[in-house]
């Protein structure tokens, strides 16, 4: 499992859209699995789950993204899972790391245009 978190300033809808479109366009096998949205007292939360096939690892990996926003204050976390062929421990994380890096690049480009 690999994880990335970031605090930043910006537009909730714009970043959510960039993440969704950018992750789906990163690999032909990437699929949007499901998501959830919640708003309360000005706080917004969006959860998105994606899955793709990793050619290097020869397995499927998932990427979960949670975006929380209050005004222009944003917090994003991206967590990958899967990607190993071992029974008791992780043998490789190539697919996970590559999938996570896609989300990291999108957030960092948004943060530093």
Secondary structure, DSSP 4 states (H G I P E B T S, - for coil): --EEEEEEES-HHHHHHHHHHHHHTT-TT-EEEEEEEEEETTEEEEEEEEEEEETTTTEEEEEEEEEEEETTEEEEEEEEEE----SSS-S--HHHHHHHHHHHHHHHHHH--
